[in-house]
Amino acid sequence: MSVVIIGGDFLGSIEKNLQSLGVKELVHISGRKALDRNKVSLPKATSFILVLTDYVNHCAALNVKEMAKSRSIPVVFAKRSWSSVAEKLRDSKLIG
């Protein structure tokens, strides 16, 4: 499983917890600077995109949402805490 995370300068335990759920490839883009909106490239095998809402440039989040929609990739919006991420992933049925 491959995941792209947009937002957050530091992922903390989120990265380890996603790996324990079977994520093999993790791409992280901070998304806080205006220039980051041009850096977003999604790997072909992306399973879903996680957008950390409290640490992302608004324009970068919109660009990612549009890219994901055009490629039919699920997008999960959550705060930068594992409990919030896990809740949103469960709600979207991406993890059990």
Sequence and secondary structure as in RCSB ss.txt:
>XXXX:A:sequence
MSVVIIGGDFLGSIEKNLQSLGVKELVHISGRKALDRNKVSLPKATSFILVLTDYVNHCAALNVKEMAKSRSIPV
VFAKRSWSSVAEKLRDSKLIG
>XXXX:A:secstr
 EEEEES S  THHHHHHHHTT  EEEEE   SGGGGGT    TTEEEEEEEGGGS HHHHHHHHHHHHHHT  E
EEE SSHHHHHHHHHHTTS  
